[in-house]
Structures are given as C-alpha cells and as structure tokens.
Amino acid sequence: MAADTAPSYDFGLLRVGLSADGVAHVEINRPEALNAFSSQVWQELGACFGRFKSDGRVRCVVLSAAGRMFTAGLDLKEAATGPLGAAPDPAVDVARRGYYHRLAILEFQDAISAIETCDKPVIAVVHGACLGIGIDVISACDIRVAAEDAFFVVKEVDIGMAADIGTLQRLPKVVGNDSWVRDVCYTARRVPAKEALLVGLVSRVLPDKAEALAAAQATAASIAAKSPVAVVSTKHLLNYSRDHSVREGLEYTALWNTLAHNSHDMAAAVMASLQKKRAHFPNL
Ligand SMILES: CC/C=C\C=C\CC(=O)SCCNC(=O)CCNC(=O)[C@H](O)C(C)(C)COP(=O)(O)OP(=O)(O)OC[C@H]1O[C@@H](n2cnc3c(N)ncnc32)[C@H](O)[C@@H]1OP(=O)(O)O
C-alpha cells in the first residue's frame, strides 16, 4: 500500500507499531483501569483490525496489553450506566429499547470478530488476568501464548449474564473439550496458565511477559517471512473448514487454490527450495 494511502493507526487506547518485516504490534493501553474494555477500547480494536485486512504491509499481528494484566474484562463502570446502545428513556417500550440493544451487541461482536476476519494471523500474549471479554478476544486470535502468571476466567456468569461476544462459540472449537468448557463457563473458576496449556487454550507458557512477548514476536516474524498469499489463504481455509464439513472444506479449498496457485510466490518458493536459498515475497 502506498504511503500516502496507508491507513492511520493513531488510536487513543491502543498503541500500534508496525515493523519493517511486516509484524504489527497492537498493545491495549489502558493500564490505569487494568485494560477494562470500555466502548472506546473495543471500537478502536475493531477499527484497527479492520484496517489490517487491507493493509498489505501487515503480514502478522501480535496483540498484548500494557500494565499489570491483560484485561479486567468489560468496563463495569461504563456498563453500570445502562445497557449497551439502549435508549435510557424508560418511556420507550422494551421492544424498541431491545432493538437497539441487540444492534449494539452485534456491533461489539463484529469489533472482536475483526480479529478473526482480518485475514492476517494474530498472536495473543496474555499476562496476569484475562477476564470475561478477554476470553472472547483471545478465542478470536490464531495463536495464544501466556506468561506463567497468566490466569483465565470466563467471568460472565459472575456478573449475571451469558458470554455473548464469541467465547461460547469459539472457545469449544479452540480447546475441543466440551466438558472442560462447560466447567469453566458455568463456574467462572480461575484457570491457571499451566491448566490452559494442558487443555490447549494456549500453545506455550513462558516465564514472564517479556519472554512471552519475545516468543510471540519471533513466531510472528517467521510467519511474516512466508508468502503472504500462502499465509492468508491458510488462515482463511482453516477458519472456513472449522465452520463447515470436511467435504465442504475440501471443495472450497480446491476453488480457493484455483486462484491462489497462480501467485508468483509458489514458483519463487519452489525455485528457492531447489536452490537451497531463501525466497522473498512481496506484500499483498
Ligand atoms: C455486552 C456485554 C459484552 C461483554 C461482556 C463481558 C463480560 C465481562 O468481561 S465479565 C468480567 C468483568 N470484570 C470483572 O468482574 C473484574 C472486576 N475487577 C476486579 O475484580 C478487580 O479489579 C481485579 C481484576 C481482580 C483486580 O483487582 P486489584 O488488583 O485489587 O485492582 P483494583 O484496585 O480492583 O483495580 C484497579 C483499577 O482498575 C479499575 N477496574 C478494575 N476492573 C475494572 C473493570 N472491569 N471495569 C472498570 N474498571 C475496572 C478499578 O476500579 C480501579 O480503578 P480506580 O480508579 O483506581 O478505582
């Protein structure tokens, strides 16, 4: 993407950096409120990942958070002011208020789903608490790594609600263990990093946040050095296949690759492999 048309990543509660090797680093930066998700946080997150989708410079993303913990979940102070998107006027009937409340929940869902639909792999780095909406967020990521002090809580039942931004849809597919998912979703119990590793919620646990971040950056750099056509195709096809039958997945993959096999990257990669050299692939 030409510099004059490059999207802006100038946000209030996110710090976004883009390295020359194609790795974007998004840091949720609201440490004074333990990175609680106010509407501004999730709206900025949605906008940011929406922009990554069409920004060819971005090949892989690392998502982390500043301060003591990944996130304390939904901003309860903001939530206490009334339901999301609902008109506060009590004279307005419940159907009319409910209509706008539903739209607001859908908007919140879309913002977090932007992590999944941005096409570029996203690696979450979790340290300290990852509560409530934090689980919705990391479940939408491709890879999760944790620091030893990380712990995870599907906290929603403790605030009197069912999780509604993606945890109940994605977490079962991430860990593939229905009994465990129901245990943690019904009880809101604290899951330590070791257990998260054992059950497959995270793929690595590192001694501390700095090492977890370094490991994620190294993985991201390795992904960013691959053909971006191959990488976005792989993400897209994994997600499609997760949500469809094997047969549907195979048929769709054949169709997708009918186009993707025509990239210059394949020829360059095959040639480099034969010559025992490293291929360099242009941005999407
Ligand atoms: C449509 C709905 C969509 C999504 C729904 C998502 C549901 C959820 O996310 S459920 C999870 C909700 N979160 C919680 O229940 C956690 C609440 N917080 C705590 O229990 C504690 O703060 C803690 C995380 C255990 C940390 O405790 P501690 O180390 O003692 O720090 P504190 O002094 O409590 O907090 C410091 C500072 O942060 C503010 N804060 C903490 N959590 C939140 C929050 N969730 N929302 C808003 N603000 C929060 C806290 O008030 C303090 O601020 P001060 O200004 O210093 O008082």
The ligand as an SDF file (V2000), in Angstrom:
LIG
                    3D

 57 59  0  0  0  0  0  0  0  0999 V2000
  -22.4890   -6.7020   26.0750 C   0  0  0  0  0  0  0  0  0  0  0  0
  -21.5340   -7.3010   27.0670 C   0  0  0  0  0  0  0  0  0  0  0  0
  -20.2670   -7.6240   26.4370 C   0  0  0  0  0  0  0  0  0  0  0  0
  -19.2150   -8.1580   27.0380 C   0  0  0  0  0  0  0  0  0  0  0  0
  -19.2440   -8.6550   28.3720 C   0  0  0  0  0  0  0  0  0  0  0  0
  -18.1350   -9.0400   29.0150 C   0  0  0  0  0  0  0  0  0  0  0  0
  -18.2510   -9.5490   30.3890 C   0  0  0  0  0  0  0  0  0  0  0  0
  -17.0020   -9.4670   31.2100 C   0  0  0  0  0  0  0  0  0  0  0  0
  -15.9670   -9.0050   30.8050 O   0  0  0  0  0  0  0  0  0  0  0  0
  -17.1990  -10.0870   32.7780 S   0  0  0  0  0  0  0  0  0  0  0  0
  -15.7580   -9.5480   33.6350 C   0  0  0  0  0  0  0  0  0  0  0  0
  -15.9690   -8.2180   34.3070 C   0  0  0  0  0  0  0  0  0  0  0  0
  -14.8270   -7.9070   35.1270 N   0  0  0  0  0  0  0  0  0  0  0  0
  -14.7760   -8.1950   36.4200 C   0  0  0  0  0  0  0  0  0  0  0  0
  -15.6960   -8.7080   37.0180 O   0  0  0  0  0  0  0  0  0  0  0  0
  -13.4930   -7.8270   37.1320 C   0  0  0  0  0  0  0  0  0  0  0  0
  -13.6560   -6.6330   38.0370 C   0  0  0  0  0  0  0  0  0  0  0  0
  -12.3770   -6.2760   38.6400 N   0  0  0  0  0  0  0  0  0  0  0  0
  -11.8390   -6.9650   39.6590 C   0  0  0  0  0  0  0  0  0  0  0  0
  -12.3610   -7.9400   40.1520 O   0  0  0  0  0  0  0  0  0  0  0  0
  -10.5270   -6.4530   40.1850 C   0  0  0  0  0  0  0  0  0  0  0  0
  -10.3350   -5.1340   39.7480 O   0  0  0  0  0  0  0  0  0  0  0  0
   -9.3220   -7.2950   39.7440 C   0  0  0  0  0  0  0  0  0  0  0  0
   -9.2860   -7.5140   38.2520 C   0  0  0  0  0  0  0  0  0  0  0  0
   -9.3430   -8.6570   40.4600 C   0  0  0  0  0  0  0  0  0  0  0  0
   -8.0090   -6.5710   40.1470 C   0  0  0  0  0  0  0  0  0  0  0  0
   -8.0590   -6.2140   41.4990 O   0  0  0  0  0  0  0  0  0  0  0  0
   -6.9720   -5.2280   42.1030 P   0  0  0  0  0  0  0  0  0  0  0  0
   -5.6190   -5.6860   41.7240 O   0  0  0  0  0  0  0  0  0  0  0  0
   -7.2580   -5.1040   43.5570 O   0  0  0  0  0  0  0  0  0  0  0  0
   -7.1900   -3.8360   41.3590 O   0  0  0  0  0  0  0  0  0  0  0  0
   -8.3750   -2.7990   41.5950 P   0  0  0  0  0  0  0  0  0  0  0  0
   -7.9530   -1.8150   42.6170 O   0  0  0  0  0  0  0  0  0  0  0  0
   -9.6540   -3.5090   41.8260 O   0  0  0  0  0  0  0  0  0  0  0  0
   -8.4840   -2.0820   40.1710 O   0  0  0  0  0  0  0  0  0  0  0  0
   -7.5830   -1.0540   39.7580 C   0  0  0  0  0  0  0  0  0  0  0  0
   -8.3580   -0.0150   38.9840 C   0  0  0  0  0  0  0  0  0  0  0  0
   -8.9700   -0.6230   37.8630 O   0  0  0  0  0  0  0  0  0  0  0  0
  -10.3790   -0.4280   37.8820 C   0  0  0  0  0  0  0  0  0  0  0  0
  -11.0420   -1.6140   37.3200 N   0  0  0  0  0  0  0  0  0  0  0  0
  -10.7510   -2.8930   37.5640 C   0  0  0  0  0  0  0  0  0  0  0  0
  -11.5730   -3.6940   36.8700 N   0  0  0  0  0  0  0  0  0  0  0  0
  -12.3970   -2.8910   36.1920 C   0  0  0  0  0  0  0  0  0  0  0  0
  -13.4710   -3.1350   35.2970 C   0  0  0  0  0  0  0  0  0  0  0  0
  -13.8220   -4.3900   34.9170 N   0  0  0  0  0  0  0  0  0  0  0  0
  -14.1240   -2.0810   34.7730 N   0  0  0  0  0  0  0  0  0  0  0  0
  -13.7610   -0.8160   35.0890 C   0  0  0  0  0  0  0  0  0  0  0  0
  -12.7250   -0.5160   35.9250 N   0  0  0  0  0  0  0  0  0  0  0  0
  -12.0620   -1.5530   36.4770 C   0  0  0  0  0  0  0  0  0  0  0  0
  -10.6930   -0.2760   39.3650 C   0  0  0  0  0  0  0  0  0  0  0  0
  -11.9360    0.3560   39.5410 O   0  0  0  0  0  0  0  0  0  0  0  0
   -9.5180    0.5510   39.8200 C   0  0  0  0  0  0  0  0  0  0  0  0
   -9.7130    1.8820   39.3820 O   0  0  0  0  0  0  0  0  0  0  0  0
   -9.6340    3.0940   40.4530 P   0  0  0  0  0  0  0  0  0  0  0  0
   -9.9360    4.3120   39.6340 O   0  0  0  0  0  0  0  0  0  0  0  0
   -8.2300    3.0370   40.9860 O   0  0  0  0  0  0  0  0  0  0  0  0
  -10.6440    2.7840   41.4900 O   0  0  0  0  0  0  0  0  0  0  0  0
  1  2  1  0
  2  3  1  0
  3  4  2  0
  4  5  1  0
  5  6  2  0
  6  7  1  0
  7  8  1  0
  8  9  2  0
  8 10  1  0
 10 11  1  0
 11 12  1  0
 12 13  1  0
 13 14  1  0
 14 15  2  0
 14 16  1  0
 16 17  1  0
 17 18  1  0
 18 19  1  0
 19 20  2  0
 19 21  1  0
 21 22  1  0
 21 23  1  0
 23 24  1  0
 23 25  1  0
 23 26  1  0
 26 27  1  0
 27 28  1  0
 28 29  2  0
 28 30  1  0
 28 31  1  0
 31 32  1  0
 32 33  2  0
 32 34  1  0
 32 35  1  0
 35 36  1  0
 36 37  1  0
 37 38  1  0
 37 52  1  0
 38 39  1  0
 39 40  1  0
 39 50  1  0
 40 41  1  0
 40 49  1  0
 41 42  2  0
 42 43  1  0
 43 44  1  0
 43 49  2  0
 44 45  1  0
 44 46  2  0
 46 47  1  0
 47 48  2  0
 48 49  1  0
 50 51  1  0
 50 52  1  0
 52 53  1  0
 53 54  1  0
 54 55  2  0
 54 56  1  0
 54 57  1  0
M  END
$$$$
